[in-house]
Amino acid sequence: MKYPYRLSFKKTLEIREDGPDLLIMRSSGSALRMKNPSPGVRELLNTLHGTQQTEDGLCNLFTAREGAFQTAKFWYYLEQFEDKGFLSRGVILDDHCGCTLIPVSSGFKFTEVAIAPDKKFVLSRFAYCRNHDGRMVIESPLGHAKLEIGSKGAALMAELATATSIFGISQKFKWGKAEIHAFFTLLLNMKALEARPMDEADGAQKTALAQWDFHDLLFHTRSRAGRHNTPMGGTFRFLEKIDPLPALKPKMPGKRIVLFKPDIEMLIKEDLPFTQVLETRQSIREYSQNWQTPLTIDQVGEFLFRSARVKSIHDPDPKRGSYYQSTTRPSPGSGAMHGLELYPLINECDGIDPGLYHYDPMDHELCLVSGPTKHTEKLLDQACMASALQYEPGLLFLLTARFQRTSWKYESIAYSVMLKDLGALYQTLYLVATAMGLAPCAIGAGDSDLFASAAGLAYYVETTIGEFLLGSRGA
Ligand SMILES: Cc1cc2nc3c(=O)[nH]c(=O)nc-3n(C[C@H](O)[C@H](O)[C@H](O)COP(=O)(O)O)c2cc1C
């Protein structure tokens, strides 16, 4: 028998009148326009908007208004709401609603499934539980819907940490098999359950999914459109609530070193041709014979000027839709925000004492953050291990993000945008190093906690998202 799910509209569904005879419904990227909705349709909308009701209950309300012969019209409208992803489905596990399935994208389609009572299932490793606006929700990057649960639903979820069946659950709890079947159906619809043994259709995906980490797939799905209904992109959600961070990190207090500026006009005429730079660019992990030719202060100056300086700075101009200060630099940066900072950790350089520095891209100066410490020594060791270096590099760039610079503007995609900015910066650093005959190498993983301690920074405000080695290739 078909389970009587309690249907209602999603809370995020907007319904508005547009003139005397037009009604517009909108949610998660899909919309429905209704001309002259009849009294039965209005009754249907009102009921679904505020309460949970079974299909039969809704049909009775509708036909009471429109006449018993109008059931086809009722099913037509219900199907429209379903297709647009407007409907939530609830299952009552006790005397109150146990859980509600809510579509989060127009890609969601509910399907009834026949589940044998002894067939076993386990909670997918991609499913997770969190507090969302005061409600406990189960979500998964595999699905297009989320499930709101109460304490009964939570107890059931806990059982699903190991493989169990409808029969197994019904032995343990007092709920009816029909309710447990309906609960399993909702979880299957949001792809939070895996059959044990695995179904053939799931088996085909197994190899691909096995190579996704839980957090990587979640990050991917939440920073791209398609599987969530949260606002995305440049939404400026903190405008007029929190001031944006300035384009330039406030000056740090340490001793400053003025750097050499190369003659860009001369380089435009005399530098290696672009194609030669591009074709010869490579990661180089071997340096001039054990430091007989270290990097020089002028090379560091030239390298930073060509790859990371501020070329121009622009004040906000709200009348023209520009709400924050921006800069242009040699690398592209999303929204011209340039929330990345460079911290050269000097190990061996002719003209600069060893230590951790911050690069001031506006004044083209280094500012001393700290001399060599246990922390900076460890940062160098880790970079050497990550790139299997025989000798320590002359310079390790620690590349940080001032996180709130970007997340003030961008929603849902802020961190992915920072990583994309970092990729663009990596390439610029590679190309400039190649043009200068130096030895560059990007590093894929580093310890952001260690760096925050080394530089005395607050982890959630600013820390490393990348590292880059630079050395001398000698003569
Ligand atoms: C994002 C990124 C991370 C990298 N991480 C490392 C690393 O941790 N260790 C390393 O030795 N090389 C690292 N590399 C360098 C790559 O190994 C190198 O680019 C690749 O082998 C191709 O060689 P090529 O750069 O000489 O063309 C990284 C490169 C990029 C772009």
Ligand as a Chemical Component Dictionary entry (heavy atoms), coordinates in Angstrom:
data_LIG
# 
_chem_comp.id                   LIG 
_chem_comp.type                 NON-POLYMER 
_chem_comp.pdbx_formal_charge   0 
_chem_comp.three_letter_code    LIG 
# 
loop_
_chem_comp_atom.comp_id 
_chem_comp_atom.atom_id 
_chem_comp_atom.alt_atom_id 
_chem_comp_atom.type_symbol 
_chem_comp_atom.charge 
_chem_comp_atom.model_Cartn_x 
_chem_comp_atom.model_Cartn_y 
_chem_comp_atom.model_Cartn_z 
_chem_comp_atom.pdbx_ordinal 
LIG C1  C1  C 0 49.144 23.226 -7.028  1  
LIG C2  C2  C 0 50.500 22.553 -7.172  2  
LIG C3  C3  C 0 51.011 21.854 -6.104  3  
LIG C4  C4  C 0 52.275 21.256 -6.194  4  
LIG N1  N1  N 0 52.790 20.618 -5.106  5  
LIG C5  C5  C 0 54.034 20.101 -5.163  6  
LIG C6  C6  C 0 54.627 19.519 -4.003  7  
LIG O1  O1  O 0 54.026 19.480 -2.927  8  
LIG N2  N2  N 0 55.881 19.020 -4.109  9  
LIG C7  C7  C 0 56.577 19.069 -5.273  10 
LIG O2  O2  O 0 57.704 18.607 -5.293  11 
LIG N3  N3  N 0 56.022 19.627 -6.398  12 
LIG C8  C8  C 0 54.794 20.161 -6.354  13 
LIG N4  N4  N 0 54.252 20.756 -7.463  14 
LIG C9  C9  C 0 54.985 20.797 -8.701  15 
LIG C10 C10 C 0 54.469 19.696 -9.634  16 
LIG O3  O3  O 0 54.949 18.446 -9.173  17 
LIG C11 C11 C 0 54.936 19.978 -11.045 18 
LIG O4  O4  O 0 54.322 21.146 -11.519 19 
LIG C12 C12 C 0 54.608 18.817 -11.987 20 
LIG O5  O5  O 0 55.354 17.672 -11.659 21 
LIG C13 C13 C 0 54.877 19.173 -13.426 22 
LIG O6  O6  O 0 56.251 19.516 -13.566 23 
LIG P1  P1  P 0 56.676 20.946 -14.119 24 
LIG O7  O7  O 0 56.197 21.981 -13.170 25 
LIG O8  O8  O 0 58.181 20.874 -14.145 26 
LIG O9  O9  O 0 56.074 21.112 -15.469 27 
LIG C14 C14 C 0 53.023 21.360 -7.399  28 
LIG C15 C15 C 0 52.472 22.076 -8.476  29 
LIG C16 C16 C 0 51.240 22.670 -8.374  30 
LIG C17 C17 C 0 50.680 23.460 -9.528  31 
# 
loop_
_chem_comp_bond.comp_id 
_chem_comp_bond.atom_id_1 
_chem_comp_bond.atom_id_2 
_chem_comp_bond.value_order 
_chem_comp_bond.pdbx_ordinal 
LIG C1  C2  SING 1  
LIG C2  C3  SING 2  
LIG C2  C16 DOUB 3  
LIG C3  C4  DOUB 4  
LIG C4  N1  SING 5  
LIG C4  C14 SING 6  
LIG N1  C5  DOUB 7  
LIG C5  C6  SING 8  
LIG C5  C8  SING 9  
LIG C6  O1  DOUB 10 
LIG C6  N2  SING 11 
LIG N2  C7  SING 12 
LIG C7  O2  DOUB 13 
LIG C7  N3  SING 14 
LIG N3  C8  DOUB 15 
LIG C8  N4  SING 16 
LIG N4  C9  SING 17 
LIG N4  C14 SING 18 
LIG C9  C10 SING 19 
LIG C10 O3  SING 20 
LIG C10 C11 SING 21 
LIG C11 O4  SING 22 
LIG C11 C12 SING 23 
LIG C12 O5  SING 24 
LIG C12 C13 SING 25 
LIG C13 O6  SING 26 
LIG O6  P1  SING 27 
LIG P1  O7  DOUB 28 
LIG P1  O8  SING 29 
LIG P1  O9  SING 30 
LIG C14 C15 DOUB 31 
LIG C15 C16 SING 32 
LIG C16 C17 SING 33 
# 
